[in-house]
Amino acid sequence: MRRARLGWIALGALLIAGCGTTTPLNFKGKSRPAPTVNVSVYVGPSHVLVSPTTVSAGIATFNVTNQSGSTESVRVVPDHSTPNNTVLAAESDSIGPIPSGGTAQLTLQLSDGGYPYAITSGKISGTLRVTPATKAGNSALLQP
């Protein structure tokens, strides 16, 4: 019985060792995209707080919490309307309605332009400045 168990373990080890590739992986000259930036947005009864206030151009995920006491919608738009100042959104540049005490997420591709974005909810707003994009995420910590 003991010999049979050792035989099965040895066979399993050989099968596992056989899995893999004989071709070495080569990623030379191929860079990873810049990591996604997480932006926290707090919607209160009299103000909107945005953290961080400055991000690099690229993909940004807005994590919104509504603590205003009423249902709100949040919109992300450039402060200055010129042809180059656009928000390239996968689906939309607004999210809502968000119930009081609720949370929501919005992921956008923010373009560089050295101008602020307004994060608005009703008549109150916060600002977010976008700087030039980072070149690559090669030295960034890998995230799950």
Backbone as CSV, one residue per row, in Angstrom:
resi,resn,N_x,N_y,N_z,CA_x,CA_y,CA_z,C_x,C_y,C_z
1,MET,0.824,-1.192,0.000,0.000,0.000,0.000,0.874,1.264,0.000
2,ARG,1.925,1.228,0.801,2.824,2.373,0.903,3.561,2.600,-0.424
3,ARG,3.968,1.499,-1.085,4.660,1.609,-2.368,3.727,2.191,-3.437
4,ALA,2.482,1.787,-3.411,1.514,2.299,-4.390,1.317,3.802,-4.199
5,ARG,1.226,4.256,-2.957,1.053,5.681,-2.675,2.272,6.459,-3.171
6,LEU,3.477,5.960,-2.902,4.690,6.618,-3.376,4.747,6.633,-4.902
7,GLY,4.277,5.577,-5.519,4.231,5.520,-6.981,3.306,6.579,-7.558
8,TRP,2.134,6.736,-6.970,1.185,7.758,-7.431,1.738,9.163,-7.208
9,ILE,2.411,9.390,-6.094,3.007,10.707,-5.830,4.098,10.996,-6.856
10,ALA,4.930,10.014,-7.154,5.988,10.194,-8.147,5.403,10.462,-9.530
11,LEU,4.355,9.725,-9.896,3.705,9.940,-11.184,3.092,11.337,-11.260
12,GLY,2.444,11.772,-10.177,1.860,13.122,-10.128,2.934,14.191,-10.267
13,ALA,4.079,14.011,-9.608,5.171,14.973,-9.696,5.707,15.058,-11.121
14,LEU,5.809,13.926,-11.803,6.281,13.927,-13.191,5.289,14.639,-14.112
15,LEU,4.013,14.423,-13.892,3.006,15.099,-14.718,3.022,16.608,-14.511
16,ILE,3.143,17.023,-13.259,3.186,18.458,-12.965,4.450,19.071,-13.547
17,ALA,5.583,18.374,-13.440,6.836,18.882,-13.988,6.771,19.000,-15.508
18,GLY,5.950,18.189,-16.135,5.824,18.229,-17.585,4.966,19.375,-18.081
19,CYS,4.228,20.025,-17.214,3.382,21.144,-17.613,4.248,22.382,-17.784
20,GLY,3.935,23.174,-18.741,4.695,24.399,-18.951,5.032,24.556,-20.415
21,THR,6.020,25.386,-20.667,6.399,25.662,-22.041,7.903,25.533,-22.191
22,THR,8.322,25.127,-23.352,9.748,25.062,-23.630,10.218,26.332,-24.312
23,THR,9.268,27.144,-24.785,9.603,28.405,-25.425,9.710,29.489,-24.365
24,PRO,10.856,30.165,-24.263,10.965,31.212,-23.259,10.067,32.404,-23.626
25,LEU,9.461,32.994,-22.611,8.612,34.161,-22.820,9.494,35.388,-22.988
26,ASN,9.197,36.222,-23.973,10.002,37.400,-24.236,9.092,38.614,-24.316
27,PHE,9.221,39.495,-23.329,8.411,40.711,-23.298,9.254,41.945,-23.595
28,LYS,10.438,41.764,-24.144,11.319,42.885,-24.431,10.650,43.836,-25.425
29,GLY,10.653,45.108,-25.100,10.073,46.119,-25.974,8.567,46.258,-25.853
30,LYS,7.950,45.471,-24.998,6.505,45.553,-24.798,6.256,46.048,-23.383
31,SER,5.632,47.191,-23.258,5.399,47.751,-21.937,3.953,47.556,-21.511
32,ARG,3.767,47.526,-20.208,2.417,47.446,-19.660,1.807,48.841,-19.683
33,PRO,0.491,48.943,-19.782,-0.135,50.269,-19.725,0.007,50.862,-18.331
34,ALA,-0.137,52.176,-18.262,-0.075,52.855,-16.969,-1.186,52.313,-16.080
35,PRO,-0.930,52.182,-14.782,-1.955,51.642,-13.891,-3.155,52.578,-13.765
36,THR,-4.305,51.991,-13.500,-5.525,52.767,-13.282,-5.394,53.570,-11.996
37,VAL,-5.867,54.813,-12.033,-5.831,55.687,-10.865,-7.194,55.635,-10.189
38,ASN,-7.216,55.466,-8.883,-8.462,55.502,-8.118,-8.658,56.896,-7.549
39,VAL,-9.819,57.482,-7.806,-10.154,58.820,-7.321,-11.371,58.695,-6.412
40,SER,-11.246,59.175,-5.182,-12.365,59.157,-4.231,-13.136,60.457,-4.344
41,VAL,-14.453,60.336,-4.430,-15.325,61.516,-4.516,-16.348,61.424,-3.390
42,TYR,-16.343,62.436,-2.521,-17.288,62.528,-1.401,-18.285,63.622,-1.737
43,VAL,-19.557,63.268,-1.820,-20.608,64.248,-2.062,-21.299,64.500,-0.735
44,GLY,-21.126,65.712,-0.210,-21.749,66.099,1.046,-22.903,67.047,0.796
45,PRO,-23.543,67.532,1.868,-24.694,68.429,1.694,-24.328,69.779,1.098
46,SER,-23.076,70.234,1.300,-22.713,71.563,0.803,-21.433,71.588,-0.011
47,HIS,-20.790,70.440,-0.215,-19.531,70.436,-0.958,-19.233,69.055,-1.554
48,VAL,-18.330,69.062,-2.537,-17.823,67.829,-3.137,-16.321,67.800,-2.899
49,LEU,-15.818,66.737,-2.272,-14.389,66.575,-2.045,-13.852,65.526,-3.002
50,VAL,-12.697,65.815,-3.605,-12.059,64.908,-4.549,-10.648,64.619,-4.046
51,SER,-10.272,63.335,-4.009,-8.935,62.975,-3.554,-8.427,61.798,-4.383
52,PRO,-7.264,61.886,-4.983,-6.341,63.020,-5.004,-6.871,64.127,-5.913
53,THR,-6.315,65.311,-5.779,-6.787,66.437,-6.579,-6.060,66.536,-7.915
54,THR,-4.944,65.798,-8.075,-4.191,65.775,-9.328,-3.887,64.329,-9.702
55,VAL,-4.152,63.973,-10.967,-3.869,62.620,-11.466,-3.215,62.714,-12.838
56,SER,-2.592,61.629,-13.265,-2.024,61.549,-14.614,-3.124,61.192,-15.597
57,ALA,-2.984,61.660,-16.829,-3.945,61.294,-17.868,-3.945,59.784,-18.043
58,GLY,-5.081,59.250,-18.367,-5.224,57.813,-18.548,-6.527,57.349,-17.928
59,ILE,-6.564,56.079,-17.564,-7.791,55.514,-17.008,-7.903,55.866,-15.532
60,ALA,-9.045,56.390,-15.141,-9.320,56.745,-13.746,-10.648,56.134,-13.334
61,THR,-10.670,55.548,-12.150,-11.902,55.018,-11.588,-12.340,55.942,-10.462
62,PHE,-13.527,56.501,-10.600,-14.087,57.396,-9.594,-14.956,56.566,-8.650
63,ASN,-14.586,56.545,-7.374,-15.356,55.855,-6.334,-16.144,56.926,-5.591
64,VAL,-17.443,56.963,-5.815,-18.292,58.043,-5.312,-19.093,57.559,-4.112
65,THR,-19.105,58.365,-3.050,-19.988,58.115,-1.912,-20.888,59.330,-1.738
66,ASN,-22.169,59.079,-1.608,-23.150,60.155,-1.461,-23.565,60.253,0.006
67,GLN,-23.108,61.288,0.670,-23.455,61.539,2.065,-24.221,62.851,2.205
68,SER,-24.946,63.228,1.154,-25.619,64.523,1.119,-26.992,64.532,1.787
69,GLY,-27.570,63.373,2.026,-28.906,63.331,2.609,-30.005,63.257,1.567
70,SER,-29.658,63.329,0.283,-30.649,63.203,-0.787,-30.029,62.442,-1.955
71,THR,-30.858,61.997,-2.872,-30.366,61.284,-4.050,-29.646,62.268,-4.961
72,GLU,-28.446,61.881,-5.440,-27.619,62.763,-6.266,-27.118,62.024,-7.496
73,SER,-26.753,62.781,-8.512,-26.039,62.277,-9.680,-24.713,63.016,-9.746
74,VAL,-23.680,62.366,-10.268,-22.353,62.978,-10.363,-21.936,62.976,-11.821
75,ARG,-21.361,64.093,-12.262,-20.920,64.250,-13.644,-19.464,64.719,-13.647
76,VAL,-18.656,64.158,-14.565,-17.253,64.548,-14.718,-17.105,65.195,-16.086
77,VAL,-16.758,66.491,-16.112,-16.632,67.227,-17.368,-15.425,68.158,-17.307
78,PRO,-14.822,68.468,-18.468,-13.757,69.468,-18.487,-14.327,70.840,-18.127
79,ASP,-13.543,71.639,-17.424,-14.001,72.981,-17.047,-14.078,73.933,-18.237
80,HIS,-13.234,73.733,-19.241,-13.212,74.607,-20.410,-13.639,73.803,-21.624
81,SER,-14.599,74.314,-22.369,-15.116,73.579,-23.530,-14.397,74.013,-24.800
82,THR,-13.380,73.254,-25.176,-12.705,73.436,-26.455,-12.646,72.062,-27.112
83,PRO,-12.411,71.997,-28.422,-12.423,70.694,-29.096,-11.434,69.684,-28.503
84,ASN,-10.298,70.121,-27.963,-9.318,69.181,-27.437,-9.615,68.757,-26.007
85,ASN,-10.476,69.450,-25.331,-10.778,69.131,-23.935,-12.011,68.249,-23.866
86,THR,-11.796,66.968,-23.995,-12.924,66.046,-23.977,-12.675,64.939,-22.978
87,VAL,-13.735,64.394,-22.489,-13.662,63.199,-21.658,-14.033,62.044,-22.561
88,LEU,-13.120,61.096,-22.702,-13.413,59.926,-23.517,-13.959,58.859,-22.596
89,ALA,-15.244,58.693,-22.566,-15.874,57.768,-21.634,-16.214,56.473,-22.336
90,ALA,-16.024,55.376,-21.611,-16.386,54.077,-22.163,-17.896,53.995,-22.336
91,GLU,-18.640,54.443,-21.342,-20.099,54.395,-21.423,-20.695,55.789,-21.254
92,SER,-20.302,56.468,-20.196,-20.891,57.758,-19.891,-19.951,58.523,-18.986
93,ASP,-20.115,59.830,-18.943,-19.306,60.633,-18.045,-20.107,61.058,-16.819
94,SER,-21.238,60.413,-16.588,-22.038,60.699,-15.400,-22.553,59.393,-14.813
95,ILE,-22.898,59.474,-13.549,-23.437,58.302,-12.871,-24.515,58.766,-11.909
96,GLY,-25.541,58.013,-11.801,-26.617,58.367,-10.884,-27.917,57.816,-11.395
97,PRO,-28.939,57.898,-10.643,-28.993,58.501,-9.309,-28.341,57.600,-8.251
98,ILE,-27.651,58.250,-7.311,-27.016,57.561,-6.192,-27.827,57.895,-4.947
99,PRO,-28.422,56.908,-4.300,-29.234,57.206,-3.117,-28.382,57.728,-1.968
100,SER,-29.009,58.426,-1.049,-28.306,58.927,0.134,-27.674,57.758,0.882
101,GLY,-26.388,57.874,1.192,-25.663,56.812,1.866,-25.138,55.749,0.914
102,GLY,-25.409,55.895,-0.376,-24.988,54.908,-1.363,-23.635,55.214,-1.972
103,THR,-23.119,54.250,-2.721,-21.851,54.415,-3.421,-22.016,54.000,-4.876
104,ALA,-21.090,54.467,-5.722,-21.106,54.101,-7.132,-19.695,54.244,-7.679
105,GLN,-19.453,53.610,-8.827,-18.158,53.703,-9.495,-18.349,54.133,-10.936
106,LEU,-17.393,54.914,-11.424,-17.387,55.372,-12.810,-15.951,55.319,-13.298
107,THR,-15.692,54.630,-14.410,-14.347,54.538,-14.967,-14.303,55.307,-16.276
108,LEU,-13.331,56.234,-16.386,-13.202,57.088,-17.563,-11.767,57.120,-18.050
109,GLN,-11.597,57.418,-19.325,-10.288,57.698,-19.907,-10.155,59.212,-19.927
110,LEU,-9.297,59.765,-19.065,-9.115,61.213,-18.991,-7.984,61.637,-19.907
111,SER,-8.236,62.668,-20.712,-7.201,63.158,-21.619,-6.417,64.278,-20.961
112,ASP,-5.171,64.410,-21.384,-4.275,65.437,-20.859,-4.575,66.763,-21.534
113,GLY,-4.433,67.829,-20.817,-4.664,69.136,-21.398,-4.259,70.254,-20.461
114,GLY,-3.859,69.915,-19.237,-3.456,70.929,-18.274,-4.620,71.774,-17.786
115,TYR,-5.828,71.302,-17.926,-7.013,72.025,-17.494,-7.718,71.195,-16.441
116,PRO,-8.509,71.812,-15.592,-9.210,71.038,-14.560,-10.488,70.396,-15.085
117,TYR,-10.858,69.301,-14.451,-12.154,68.677,-14.666,-13.035,69.077,-13.501
118,ALA,-14.304,69.271,-13.749,-15.254,69.555,-12.685,-16.016,68.273,-12.380
119,ILE,-16.065,67.942,-11.099,-16.876,66.821,-10.642,-18.081,67.461,-9.972
120,THR,-19.231,67.444,-10.649,-20.382,68.207,-10.183,-21.513,67.313,-9.714
121,SER,-22.212,67.812,-8.729,-23.414,67.172,-8.229,-24.390,68.290,-7.902
122,GLY,-25.400,68.451,-8.734,-26.334,69.559,-8.548,-25.617,70.886,-8.770
123,LYS,-25.654,71.769,-7.778,-25.019,73.075,-7.904,-23.650,73.134,-7.248
124,ILE,-23.185,72.036,-6.660,-21.883,72.034,-6.004,-20.886,71.225,-6.836
125,SER,-19.602,71.587,-6.741,-18.618,70.857,-7.534,-17.256,70.845,-6.855
126,GLY,-16.451,69.902,-7.276,-15.055,69.804,-6.880,-14.233,69.769,-8.156
127,THR,-12.907,69.910,-8.059,-12.085,69.928,-9.257,-11.006,68.850,-9.202
128,LEU,-10.565,68.458,-10.384,-9.527,67.459,-10.551,-8.616,67.933,-11.681
129,ARG,-7.315,68.067,-11.407,-6.359,68.479,-12.435,-5.710,67.233,-13.023
130,VAL,-5.577,67.226,-14.360,-4.991,66.094,-15.068,-3.650,66.522,-15.657
131,THR,-2.600,65.787,-15.326,-1.248,66.065,-15.819,-0.927,65.107,-16.959
132,PRO,0.203,65.294,-17.665,0.545,64.369,-18.755,0.602,62.927,-18.283
133,ALA,0.285,62.033,-19.189,0.214,60.600,-18.869,1.590,60.048,-18.535
134,THR,1.600,59.056,-17.644,2.830,58.321,-17.401,3.066,57.423,-18.608
135,LYS,4.336,57.170,-18.917,4.651,56.447,-20.153,4.248,54.986,-20.108
136,ALA,4.528,54.303,-18.991,4.196,52.890,-18.919,4.148,52.482,-17.453
137,GLY,3.551,51.349,-17.203,3.442,50.837,-15.846,4.482,49.772,-15.550
138,ASN,5.621,49.780,-16.250,6.604,48.722,-16.079,7.170,48.637,-14.676
139,SER,7.345,49.770,-14.009,7.911,49.722,-12.663,6.838,49.823,-11.594
140,ALA,5.577,49.744,-11.991,4.475,49.833,-11.032,4.253,48.477,-10.361
141,LEU,3.805,48.530,-9.140,3.472,47.329,-8.409,2.297,46.644,-9.082
142,LEU,2.403,45.351,-9.298,1.306,44.609,-9.918,0.141,44.526,-8.954
143,GLN,-1.043,44.777,-9.451,-2.242,44.733,-8.623,-3.134,43.601,-9.106
144,PRO,-3.882,42.979,-8.188,-4.744,41.870,-8.599,-5.873,42.324,-9.493
